[in-house]
């Protein structure tokens, strides 16, 4: 049996046809030469993706918050190092002849 690899665009197109509900799964299956079970999987994945994209608990949002926290922590470290460096420069001048 030949294994066909579908592009993301093709999967999305088939899933969208299934979501629309204007054709039966068998009609879509015949049109795109994809097994109905596979169409159901792509349809479920598409609907799940839509839910995730509209949820407030979005992974992207979590990543951005995490990134902002990390940047803030790094700025704190850099600021502390600057203060320590200035303090050391002042103390070092005391020992110069």
Biopython code that builds the backbone (N, CA, C, O; Angstrom):
import numpy as np
from Bio.PDB.StructureBuilder import StructureBuilder

atoms = [
    (1, "UNK", "N", (0.838, -1.186, 0.000)),
    (1, "UNK", "CA", (0.000, 0.000, 0.000)),
    (1, "UNK", "C", (0.880, 1.245, 0.000)),
    (1, "UNK", "O", (1.846, 1.326, 0.759)),
    (2, "UNK", "N", (0.556, 2.190, -0.828)),
    (2, "UNK", "CA", (1.315, 3.423, -0.950)),
    (2, "UNK", "C", (0.900, 4.397, 0.151)),
    (2, "UNK", "O", (-0.286, 4.656, 0.353)),
    (3, "UNK", "N", (1.884, 4.925, 0.848)),
    (3, "UNK", "CA", (1.608, 5.891, 1.909)),
    (3, "UNK", "C", (1.740, 7.295, 1.335)),
    (3, "UNK", "O", (2.808, 7.685, 0.862)),
    (4, "UNK", "N", (0.642, 8.054, 1.383)),
    (4, "UNK", "CA", (0.626, 9.404, 0.857)),
    (4, "UNK", "C", (0.897, 10.394, 1.982)),
    (4, "UNK", "O", (0.334, 10.281, 3.070)),
    (5, "UNK", "N", (1.751, 11.349, 1.713)),
    (5, "UNK", "CA", (2.052, 12.388, 2.688)),
    (5, "UNK", "C", (1.364, 13.668, 2.236)),
    (5, "UNK", "O", (1.568, 14.152, 1.123)),
    (6, "UNK", "N", (0.545, 14.199, 3.136)),
    (6, "UNK", "CA", (-0.226, 15.401, 2.818)),
    (6, "UNK", "C", (0.442, 16.619, 3.454)),
    (6, "UNK", "O", (0.998, 16.540, 4.550)),
    (7, "UNK", "N", (0.378, 17.726, 2.755)),
    (7, "UNK", "CA", (0.936, 18.971, 3.297)),
    (7, "UNK", "C", (-0.016, 19.515, 4.354)),
    (7, "UNK", "O", (-1.172, 19.102, 4.438)),
    (8, "UNK", "N", (0.482, 20.438, 5.150)),
    (8, "UNK", "CA", (-0.352, 21.073, 6.169)),
    (8, "UNK", "C", (-1.531, 21.797, 5.538)),
    (8, "UNK", "O", (-2.637, 21.807, 6.080)),
    (9, "UNK", "N", (-1.279, 22.397, 4.392)),
    (9, "UNK", "CA", (-2.333, 23.123, 3.693)),
    (9, "UNK", "C", (-3.437, 22.167, 3.242)),
    (9, "UNK", "O", (-4.621, 22.483, 3.357)),
    (10, "UNK", "N", (-3.047, 20.996, 2.728)),
    (10, "UNK", "CA", (-4.032, 20.010, 2.293)),
    (10, "UNK", "C", (-4.842, 19.487, 3.487)),
    (10, "UNK", "O", (-6.060, 19.329, 3.395)),
    (11, "UNK", "N", (-4.165, 19.224, 4.590)),
    (11, "UNK", "CA", (-4.855, 18.750, 5.791)),
    (11, "UNK", "C", (-5.863, 19.786, 6.281)),
    (11, "UNK", "O", (-6.989, 19.452, 6.649)),
    (12, "UNK", "N", (-5.444, 21.033, 6.278)),
    (12, "UNK", "CA", (-6.333, 22.106, 6.733)),
    (12, "UNK", "C", (-7.535, 22.227, 5.808)),
    (12, "UNK", "O", (-8.655, 22.443, 6.272)),
    (13, "UNK", "N", (-7.316, 22.091, 4.513)),
    (13, "UNK", "CA", (-8.401, 22.203, 3.547)),
    (13, "UNK", "C", (-9.417, 21.080, 3.748)),
    (13, "UNK", "O", (-10.624, 21.322, 3.721)),
    (14, "UNK", "N", (-8.936, 19.858, 3.947)),
    (14, "UNK", "CA", (-9.818, 18.717, 4.165)),
    (14, "UNK", "C", (-10.571, 18.875, 5.485)),
    (14, "UNK", "O", (-11.776, 18.633, 5.553)),
    (15, "UNK", "N", (-9.850, 19.285, 6.535)),
    (15, "UNK", "CA", (-10.482, 19.487, 7.845)),
    (15, "UNK", "C", (-11.554, 20.566, 7.763)),
    (15, "UNK", "O", (-12.621, 20.427, 8.360)),
    (16, "UNK", "N", (-11.283, 21.623, 7.039)),
    (16, "UNK", "CA", (-12.251, 22.704, 6.896)),
    (16, "UNK", "C", (-13.508, 22.220, 6.173)),
    (16, "UNK", "O", (-14.622, 22.590, 6.544)),
    (17, "UNK", "N", (-13.330, 21.402, 5.154)),
    (17, "UNK", "CA", (-14.481, 20.819, 4.458)),
    (17, "UNK", "C", (-15.336, 20.005, 5.422)),
    (17, "UNK", "O", (-16.564, 20.074, 5.394)),
    (18, "UNK", "N", (-14.664, 19.231, 6.277)),
    (18, "UNK", "CA", (-15.389, 18.405, 7.237)),
    (18, "UNK", "C", (-16.102, 19.266, 8.277)),
    (18, "UNK", "O", (-17.228, 18.963, 8.670)),
    (19, "UNK", "N", (-15.456, 20.328, 8.715)),
    (19, "UNK", "CA", (-16.049, 21.222, 9.712)),
    (19, "UNK", "C", (-17.278, 21.933, 9.143)),
    (19, "UNK", "O", (-18.281, 22.109, 9.835)),
    (20, "UNK", "N", (-17.188, 22.333, 7.887)),
    (20, "UNK", "CA", (-18.316, 23.019, 7.248)),
    (20, "UNK", "C", (-19.571, 22.150, 7.275)),
    (20, "UNK", "O", (-20.674, 22.657, 7.479)),
    (21, "UNK", "N", (-19.406, 20.851, 7.072)),
    (21, "UNK", "CA", (-20.533, 19.931, 7.121)),
    (21, "UNK", "C", (-21.433, 19.972, 5.900)),
    (21, "UNK", "O", (-22.551, 19.457, 5.946)),
    (22, "UNK", "N", (-20.979, 20.563, 4.824)),
    (22, "UNK", "CA", (-21.797, 20.639, 3.604)),
    (22, "UNK", "C", (-21.772, 19.326, 2.827)),
    (22, "UNK", "O", (-22.668, 19.047, 2.030)),
    (23, "UNK", "N", (-20.734, 18.522, 3.069)),
    (23, "UNK", "CA", (-20.603, 17.219, 2.405)),
    (23, "UNK", "C", (-20.431, 16.152, 3.474)),
    (23, "UNK", "O", (-20.000, 16.442, 4.590)),
    (24, "UNK", "N", (-20.766, 14.936, 3.132)),
    (24, "UNK", "CA", (-20.558, 13.830, 4.069)),
    (24, "UNK", "C", (-19.079, 13.462, 4.083)),
    (24, "UNK", "O", (-18.316, 13.848, 3.198)),
    (25, "UNK", "N", (-18.696, 12.712, 5.101)),
    (25, "UNK", "CA", (-17.301, 12.268, 5.169)),
    (25, "UNK", "C", (-16.935, 11.411, 3.974)),
    (25, "UNK", "O", (-15.810, 11.487, 3.478)),
    (26, "UNK", "N", (-17.864, 10.600, 3.508)),
    (26, "UNK", "CA", (-17.586, 9.753, 2.343)),
    (26, "UNK", "C", (-17.378, 10.587, 1.077)),
    (26, "UNK", "O", (-16.533, 10.251, 0.247)),
    (27, "UNK", "N", (-18.137, 11.659, 0.926)),
    (27, "UNK", "CA", (-17.946, 12.537, -0.232)),
    (27, "UNK", "C", (-16.584, 13.219, -0.172)),
    (27, "UNK", "O", (-15.871, 13.296, -1.173)),
    (28, "UNK", "N", (-16.233, 13.710, 1.009)),
    (28, "UNK", "CA", (-14.922, 14.360, 1.185)),
    (28, "UNK", "C", (-13.805, 13.349, 0.960)),
    (28, "UNK", "O", (-12.788, 13.651, 0.336)),
    (29, "UNK", "N", (-14.016, 12.141, 1.483)),
    (29, "UNK", "CA", (-13.026, 11.079, 1.324)),
    (29, "UNK", "C", (-12.777, 10.759, -0.147)),
    (29, "UNK", "O", (-11.632, 10.596, -0.570)),
    (30, "UNK", "N", (-13.843, 10.672, -0.912)),
    (30, "UNK", "CA", (-13.713, 10.399, -2.350)),
    (30, "UNK", "C", (-13.043, 11.556, -3.082)),
    (30, "UNK", "O", (-12.210, 11.348, -3.964)),
    (31, "UNK", "N", (-13.413, 12.770, -2.709)),
    (31, "UNK", "CA", (-12.878, 13.946, -3.385)),
    (31, "UNK", "C", (-11.376, 14.092, -3.151)),
    (31, "UNK", "O", (-10.633, 14.380, -4.089)),
    (32, "UNK", "N", (-10.921, 13.897, -1.915)),
    (32, "UNK", "CA", (-9.515, 14.133, -1.581)),
    (32, "UNK", "C", (-8.688, 12.858, -1.467)),
    (32, "UNK", "O", (-7.486, 12.922, -1.210)),
    (33, "UNK", "N", (-9.316, 11.707, -1.653)),
    (33, "UNK", "CA", (-8.636, 10.416, -1.550)),
    (33, "UNK", "C", (-7.984, 10.228, -0.169)),
    (33, "UNK", "O", (-6.821, 9.840, -0.059)),
    (34, "UNK", "N", (-8.763, 10.511, 0.868)),
    (34, "UNK", "CA", (-8.307, 10.383, 2.257)),
    (34, "UNK", "C", (-9.330, 9.521, 2.993)),
    (34, "UNK", "O", (-10.534, 9.662, 2.778)),
    (35, "UNK", "N", (-8.858, 8.643, 3.847)),
    (35, "UNK", "CA", (-9.753, 7.770, 4.603)),
    (35, "UNK", "C", (-10.605, 8.607, 5.562)),
    (35, "UNK", "O", (-10.105, 9.567, 6.149)),
    (36, "UNK", "N", (-11.887, 8.255, 5.729)),
    (36, "UNK", "CA", (-12.768, 9.021, 6.619)),
    (36, "UNK", "C", (-12.253, 9.130, 8.062)),
    (36, "UNK", "O", (-12.445, 10.156, 8.715)),
    (37, "UNK", "N", (-11.606, 8.083, 8.549)),
    (37, "UNK", "CA", (-11.049, 8.140, 9.905)),
    (37, "UNK", "C", (-9.981, 9.222, 10.008)),
    (37, "UNK", "O", (-9.897, 9.941, 11.004)),
    (38, "UNK", "N", (-9.172, 9.323, 8.964)),
    (38, "UNK", "CA", (-8.130, 10.344, 8.958)),
    (38, "UNK", "C", (-8.750, 11.740, 8.899)),
    (38, "UNK", "O", (-8.262, 12.673, 9.536)),
    (39, "UNK", "N", (-9.805, 11.869, 8.144)),
    (39, "UNK", "CA", (-10.500, 13.157, 8.055)),
    (39, "UNK", "C", (-11.021, 13.556, 9.427)),
    (39, "UNK", "O", (-10.898, 14.715, 9.825)),
    (40, "UNK", "N", (-11.602, 12.603, 10.156)),
    (40, "UNK", "CA", (-12.096, 12.874, 11.511)),
    (40, "UNK", "C", (-10.969, 13.347, 12.429)),
    (40, "UNK", "O", (-11.152, 14.265, 13.228)),
    (41, "UNK", "N", (-9.810, 12.714, 12.307)),
    (41, "UNK", "CA", (-8.650, 13.115, 13.140)),
    (41, "UNK", "C", (-8.226, 14.539, 12.825)),
    (41, "UNK", "O", (-7.974, 15.336, 13.730)),
    (42, "UNK", "N", (-8.148, 14.855, 11.536)),
    (42, "UNK", "CA", (-7.749, 16.208, 11.147)),
    (42, "UNK", "C", (-8.790, 17.225, 11.581)),
    (42, "UNK", "O", (-8.451, 18.335, 11.992)),
    (43, "UNK", "N", (-10.051, 16.848, 11.491)),
    (43, "UNK", "CA", (-11.131, 17.730, 11.919)),
    (43, "UNK", "C", (-11.029, 17.994, 13.420)),
    (43, "UNK", "O", (-11.163, 19.136, 13.861)),
    (44, "UNK", "N", (-10.794, 16.952, 14.198)),
    (44, "UNK", "CA", (-10.650, 17.108, 15.655)),
    (44, "UNK", "C", (-9.453, 17.978, 16.003)),
    (44, "UNK", "O", (-9.525, 18.834, 16.885)),
    (45, "UNK", "N", (-8.347, 17.747, 15.295)),
    (45, "UNK", "CA", (-7.143, 18.540, 15.551)),
    (45, "UNK", "C", (-7.382, 20.009, 15.212)),
    (45, "UNK", "O", (-6.921, 20.898, 15.928)),
    (46, "UNK", "N", (-8.097, 20.260, 14.131)),
    (46, "UNK", "CA", (-8.384, 21.644, 13.736)),
    (46, "UNK", "C", (-9.275, 22.329, 14.764)),
    (46, "UNK", "O", (-9.035, 23.479, 15.131)),
    (47, "UNK", "N", (-10.296, 21.629, 15.225)),
    (47, "UNK", "CA", (-11.193, 22.208, 16.216)),
    (47, "UNK", "C", (-10.469, 22.450, 17.540)),
    (47, "UNK", "O", (-10.701, 23.458, 18.208)),
    (48, "UNK", "N", (-9.594, 21.520, 17.910)),
    (48, "UNK", "CA", (-8.810, 21.694, 19.135)),
    (48, "UNK", "C", (-7.873, 22.896, 19.009)),
    (48, "UNK", "O", (-7.687, 23.657, 19.959)),
    (49, "UNK", "N", (-7.292, 23.052, 17.828)),
    (49, "UNK", "CA", (-6.428, 24.204, 17.583)),
    (49, "UNK", "C", (-7.184, 25.513, 17.690)),
    (49, "UNK", "O", (-6.656, 26.502, 18.198)),
    (50, "UNK", "N", (-8.410, 25.521, 17.215)),
    (50, "UNK", "CA", (-9.231, 26.721, 17.333)),
    (50, "UNK", "C", (-9.523, 27.038, 18.792)),
    (50, "UNK", "O", (-9.457, 28.195, 19.206)),
    (51, "UNK", "N", (-9.842, 26.021, 19.561)),
    (51, "UNK", "CA", (-10.118, 26.229, 20.975)),
    (51, "UNK", "C", (-8.897, 26.786, 21.697)),
    (51, "UNK", "O", (-9.009, 27.694, 22.521)),
    (52, "UNK", "N", (-7.745, 26.237, 21.383)),
    (52, "UNK", "CA", (-6.509, 26.699, 22.031)),
    (52, "UNK", "C", (-6.214, 28.142, 21.638)),
    (52, "UNK", "O", (-5.798, 28.942, 22.475)),
    (53, "UNK", "N", (-6.425, 28.472, 20.378)),
    (53, "UNK", "CA", (-6.096, 29.825, 19.926)),
    (53, "UNK", "C", (-6.992, 30.885, 20.560)),
    (53, "UNK", "O", (-6.586, 32.040, 20.692)),
    (54, "UNK", "N", (-8.203, 30.504, 20.951)),
    (54, "UNK", "CA", (-9.113, 31.459, 21.570)),
    (54, "UNK", "C", (-9.135, 31.379, 23.088)),
    (54, "UNK", "O", (-9.774, 32.207, 23.738)),
    (55, "UNK", "N", (-8.453, 30.401, 23.663)),
    (55, "UNK", "CA", (-8.474, 30.264, 25.122)),
    (55, "UNK", "C", (-7.548, 31.296, 25.760)),
    (55, "UNK", "O", (-6.557, 31.715, 25.162)),
    (56, "UNK", "N", (-7.887, 31.695, 26.980)),
    (56, "UNK", "CA", (-7.066, 32.662, 27.702)),
    (56, "UNK", "C", (-5.814, 32.003, 28.251)),
    (56, "UNK", "O", (-4.847, 32.676, 28.611)),
    (57, "UNK", "N", (-5.843, 30.703, 28.311)),
    (57, "UNK", "CA", (-4.720, 29.943, 28.852)),
    (57, "UNK", "C", (-3.827, 29.467, 27.703)),
    (57, "UNK", "O", (-3.336, 28.338, 27.704)),
    (58, "UNK", "N", (-3.633, 30.335, 26.745)),
    (58, "UNK", "CA", (-2.903, 30.013, 25.531)),
    (58, "UNK", "C", (-1.419, 29.770, 25.824)),
    (58, "UNK", "O", (-0.820, 30.464, 26.646)),
    (59, "UNK", "N", (-0.841, 28.791, 25.154)),
    (59, "UNK", "CA", (0.573, 28.471, 25.346)),
    (59, "UNK", "C", (1.466, 29.641, 24.957)),
    (59, "UNK", "O", (2.488, 29.888, 25.597)),
    (60, "UNK", "N", (1.079, 30.363, 23.905)),
    (60, "UNK", "CA", (1.872, 31.508, 23.472)),
    (60, "UNK", "C", (1.947, 32.551, 24.569)),
    (60, "UNK", "O", (3.007, 33.116, 24.839)),
    (61, "UNK", "N", (0.802, 32.799, 25.201)),
    (61, "UNK", "CA", (0.761, 33.773, 26.282)),
    (61, "UNK", "C", (1.649, 33.331, 27.436)),
    (61, "UNK", "O", (2.358, 34.144, 28.029)),
    (62, "UNK", "N", (1.608, 32.048, 27.750)),
    (62, "UNK", "CA", (2.452, 31.521, 28.817)),
    (62, "UNK", "C", (3.925, 31.722, 28.483)),
    (62, "UNK", "O", (4.722, 32.099, 29.343)),
    (63, "UNK", "N", (4.276, 31.468, 27.236)),
    (63, "UNK", "CA", (5.672, 31.620, 26.828)),
    (63, "UNK", "C", (6.105, 33.074, 26.904)),
    (63, "UNK", "O", (7.226, 33.364, 27.321)),
    (64, "UNK", "N", (5.232, 33.990, 26.506)),
    (64, "UNK", "CA", (5.579, 35.411, 26.557)),
    (64, "UNK", "C", (5.754, 35.880, 27.991)),
    (64, "UNK", "O", (6.671, 36.647, 28.283)),
    (65, "UNK", "N", (4.887, 35.431, 28.889)),
    (65, "UNK", "CA", (5.008, 35.802, 30.298)),
    (65, "UNK", "C", (6.302, 35.245, 30.872)),
    (65, "UNK", "O", (7.010, 35.934, 31.607)),
    (66, "UNK", "N", (6.606, 34.008, 30.539)),
    (66, "UNK", "CA", (7.841, 33.384, 31.014)),
    (66, "UNK", "C", (9.060, 34.138, 30.482)),
    (66, "UNK", "O", (10.025, 34.364, 31.213)),
    (67, "UNK", "N", (9.012, 34.519, 29.221)),
    (67, "UNK", "CA", (10.112, 35.264, 28.614)),
    (67, "UNK", "C", (10.285, 36.618, 29.304)),
    (67, "UNK", "O", (11.410, 37.032, 29.583)),
    (68, "UNK", "N", (9.171, 37.311, 29.581)),
    (68, "UNK", "CA", (9.236, 38.605, 30.263)),
    (68, "UNK", "C", (9.836, 38.463, 31.665)),
    (68, "UNK", "O", (10.626, 39.304, 32.092)),
    (69, "UNK", "N", (9.463, 37.413, 32.368)),
    (69, "UNK", "CA", (10.015, 37.172, 33.706)),
    (69, "UNK", "C", (11.519, 36.937, 33.625)),
    (69, "UNK", "O", (12.290, 37.446, 34.439)),
    (70, "UNK", "N", (11.911, 36.165, 32.639)),
    (70, "UNK", "CA", (13.332, 35.864, 32.466)),
    (70, "UNK", "C", (14.120, 37.132, 32.132)),
    (70, "UNK", "O", (15.211, 37.337, 32.665)),
    (71, "UNK", "N", (13.589, 37.969, 31.274)),
    (71, "UNK", "CA", (14.251, 39.224, 30.914)),
    (71, "UNK", "C", (14.361, 40.132, 32.130)),
    (71, "UNK", "O", (15.400, 40.751, 32.362)),
    (72, "UNK", "N", (13.282, 40.207, 32.906)),
    (72, "UNK", "CA", (13.295, 41.033, 34.111)),
    (72, "UNK", "C", (14.364, 40.556, 35.092)),
    (72, "UNK", "O", (15.073, 41.367, 35.688)),
    (73, "UNK", "N", (14.476, 39.255, 35.253)),
    (73, "UNK", "CA", (15.485, 38.690, 36.154)),
    (73, "UNK", "C", (16.899, 39.018, 35.647)),
    (73, "UNK", "O", (17.782, 39.343, 36.440)),
    (74, "UNK", "N", (17.106, 38.935, 34.354)),
    (74, "UNK", "CA", (18.420, 39.251, 33.794)),
    (74, "UNK", "C", (18.766, 40.728, 33.972)),
    (74, "UNK", "O", (19.918, 41.067, 34.242)),
    (75, "UNK", "N", (17.773, 41.609, 33.824)),
    (75, "UNK", "CA", (18.022, 43.028, 34.069)),
    (75, "UNK", "C", (18.399, 43.270, 35.527)),
    (75, "UNK", "O", (19.251, 44.111, 35.816)),
    (76, "UNK", "N", (17.774, 42.543, 36.442)),
    (76, "UNK", "CA", (18.127, 42.674, 37.854)),
    (76, "UNK", "C", (19.580, 42.277, 38.086)),
    (76, "UNK", "O", (20.318, 42.958, 38.798)),
    (77, "UNK", "N", (19.974, 41.174, 37.479)),
    (77, "UNK", "CA", (21.349, 40.691, 37.642)),
    (77, "UNK", "C", (22.340, 41.694, 37.073)),
    (77, "UNK", "O", (23.353, 41.992, 37.706)),
    (78, "UNK", "N", (22.059, 42.216, 35.890)),
    (78, "UNK", "CA", (22.950, 43.196, 35.257)),
    (78, "UNK", "C", (23.035, 44.451, 36.121)),
    (78, "UNK", "O", (24.121, 44.999, 36.312)),
    (79, "UNK", "N", (21.902, 44.908, 36.641)),
    (79, "UNK", "CA", (21.898, 46.086, 37.504)),
    (79, "UNK", "C", (22.719, 45.866, 38.762)),
    (79, "UNK", "O", (23.468, 46.747, 39.184)),
    (80, "UNK", "N", (22.580, 44.697, 39.359)),
    (80, "UNK", "CA", (23.356, 44.372, 40.564)),
    (80, "UNK", "C", (24.849, 44.354, 40.240)),
    (80, "UNK", "O", (25.660, 44.845, 41.025)),
    (81, "UNK", "N", (25.212, 43.798, 39.098)),
    (81, "UNK", "CA", (26.628, 43.734, 38.700)),
    (81, "UNK", "C", (27.190, 45.142, 38.476)),
    (81, "UNK", "O", (28.335, 45.422, 38.831)),
    (82, "UNK", "N", (26.381, 46.020, 37.888)),
    (82, "UNK", "CA", (26.820, 47.401, 37.679)),
    (82, "UNK", "C", (27.098, 48.096, 39.007)),
    (82, "UNK", "O", (28.100, 48.796, 39.152)),
    (83, "UNK", "N", (26.211, 47.900, 39.971)),
    (83, "UNK", "CA", (26.402, 48.498, 41.302)),
    (83, "UNK", "C", (27.653, 47.950, 41.954)),
    (83, "UNK", "O", (28.431, 48.709, 42.532)),
    (84, "UNK", "N", (27.862, 46.649, 41.872)),
    (84, "UNK", "CA", (29.051, 46.028, 42.463)),
    (84, "UNK", "C", (30.314, 46.536, 41.799)),
    (84, "UNK", "O", (31.313, 46.781, 42.476)),
    (85, "UNK", "N", (30.287, 46.699, 40.486)),
    (85, "UNK", "CA", (31.448, 47.189, 39.754)),
    (85, "UNK", "C", (31.796, 48.612, 40.171)),
    (85, "UNK", "O", (32.967, 48.924, 40.391)),
    (86, "UNK", "N", (30.807, 49.464, 40.281)),
    (86, "UNK", "CA", (31.047, 50.840, 40.719)),
    (86, "UNK", "C", (31.630, 50.876, 42.129)),
    (86, "UNK", "O", (32.536, 51.661, 42.409)),
    (87, "UNK", "N", (31.116, 50.035, 43.009)),
    (87, "UNK", "CA", (31.614, 49.980, 44.380)),
    (87, "UNK", "C", (33.081, 49.550, 44.397)),
    (87, "UNK", "O", (33.897, 50.122, 45.119)),
    (88, "UNK", "N", (33.406, 48.531, 43.588)),
    (88, "UNK", "CA", (34.795, 48.062, 43.528)),
    (88, "UNK", "C", (35.728, 49.123, 42.962)),
    (88, "UNK", "O", (36.858, 49.262, 43.431)),
    (89, "UNK", "N", (35.276, 49.873, 41.963)),
    (89, "UNK", "CA", (36.098, 50.949, 41.397)),
    (89, "UNK", "C", (36.405, 52.001, 42.452)),
    (89, "UNK", "O", (37.537, 52.476, 42.539)),
    (90, "UNK", "N", (35.406, 52.372, 43.258)),
    (90, "UNK", "CA", (35.616, 53.362, 44.319)),
    (90, "UNK", "C", (36.605, 52.839, 45.355)),
    (90, "UNK", "O", (37.485, 53.576, 45.798)),
    (91, "UNK", "N", (36.467, 51.575, 45.743)),
    (91, "UNK", "CA", (37.354, 50.995, 46.750)),
    (91, "UNK", "C", (38.769, 50.847, 46.211)),
    (91, "UNK", "O", (39.735, 51.011, 46.957)),
    (92, "UNK", "N", (38.900, 50.544, 44.945)),
    (92, "UNK", "CA", (40.209, 50.371, 44.343)),
    (92, "UNK", "C", (40.971, 51.691, 44.307)),
    (92, "UNK", "O", (42.189, 51.708, 44.484)),
    (93, "UNK", "N", (40.252, 52.812, 44.076)),
    (93, "UNK", "CA", (40.891, 54.123, 44.031)),
    (93, "UNK", "C", (41.529, 54.469, 45.384)),
    (93, "UNK", "O", (42.508, 55.213, 45.428)),
    (94, "UNK", "N", (40.989, 53.943, 46.473)),
    (94, "UNK", "CA", (41.537, 54.216, 47.790)),
    (94, "UNK", "C", (42.943, 53.639, 47.943)),
    (94, "UNK", "O", (43.740, 54.169, 48.716)),
    (95, "UNK", "N", (43.262, 52.566, 47.223)),
    (95, "UNK", "CA", (44.560, 51.915, 47.352)),
    (95, "UNK", "C", (45.580, 52.371, 46.323)),
    (95, "UNK", "O", (46.718, 51.901, 46.343)),
    (96, "UNK", "N", (45.207, 53.268, 45.429)),
    (96, "UNK", "CA", (46.152, 53.782, 44.425)),
    (96, "UNK", "C", (47.092, 54.777, 45.108)),
    (96, "UNK", "O", (46.675, 55.513, 46.003)),
    (97, "UNK", "N", (48.351, 54.798, 44.690)),
    (97, "UNK", "CA", (49.308, 55.738, 45.306)),
    (97, "UNK", "C", (49.130, 57.170, 44.850)),
    (97, "UNK", "O", (49.865, 58.054, 45.290)),
]
sb = StructureBuilder()
sb.init_structure("model")
sb.init_model(0)
sb.init_chain("A")
sb.init_seg("    ")
for serial, (resi, resn, name, xyz) in enumerate(atoms, 1):
    if name == "N":
        sb.init_residue(resn, " ", resi, " ")
    sb.init_atom(name, np.array(xyz, "f"), 0.0, 1.0, " ", f" {name:<3s}", serial, name[0])
structure = sb.get_structure()
